[in-house]
Amino acid sequence: MTEFTLSRAAIHAATGWQYHRIRTLIEKPYRLDSRFDPSGPKGGGRTERFRLGDILARARTKRAFTESMALELIAADAAYRKGDQQ
């Protein structure tokens, strides 16, 4: 759980939450650590990624978060680690 694997798009797909709620999850009460994917040979394409453990810890404090959302986040993490990058 120390790898940076979850993108904002993966969090949105797993939870169904909109941009503002995801941004609040990441930013408050302090910004979570993140890393960017390296740029491609033509530049651009940098995706910001977060740790699964950090996202799960923050999301579980939210009332609307369910265990099925947690399972989808874990599945997205596993897919990224396997190589089916999003």
Protein Blocks (a to p, Z undefined) as FASTA:
>chain_A
ZZcfbdfklmmmmnopafklmmmmmmpcbdcddddddddfkogjiacdddfklmmmmmmm
pmklcfklmmmmmmmmmmmmnopaZZ
